[in-house]
C-alpha cells in the first residue's frame, strides 16, 4: 500500500540547498577570475547590496511615517466630522422634541375643548 500523505518538502529543500551550494562551489572553481578578484567582486557586490538595502529601508521608513501621519490626519478630521454630526443630531432631536411637545399640548387643548363642548 502506498502512503499518499507523505511530506517530501524537507527533502526537496535540502536537495535544492545542496544543488545551489554545489553550483556555487563549481562556479568558484571554474571561474575565469582569480580568487582575489572574485572575493573583491563579492565584497563590492555585498557592500552595494547593503547600501541598497539601507536606502530601501530608509525609503520604507519615510513612507511609513508619512502614511502614519496621513492616517492620523484623516482620523482627526473624521473625529471632528463625527462630533459635529452628533451635535447636529442632538440639536435636531431637541427641536423635534419641542415640536412634538407643542403638538401634544395643542392636541390636549383641542381635546379638552371638544370634551367641554360635549358636556
C-alpha angles and dihedrals in degrees: 000000000000119000104226095180095067115130112227096174098102091050092048091050092049091049092050092049092047091049092049092049091048091050091049092051092045089050091053093047095048098035115127091226128079121255091252092054092045093050091048090050091048090050091050092048090047092052090046091050092049091049093050090046091053091048090049091048092050091048091049090047091051092048091047091052091048091049090048091051092047090049091050091050091049091047092050092048091047091050090052092049092048092048091050091048090050091050091048090049091050091050091047091048091050091051091048091049091052091049091049091048090050092048091049091051091049090048091050091050091049091047090049090052091050091047091048092048091050094051 
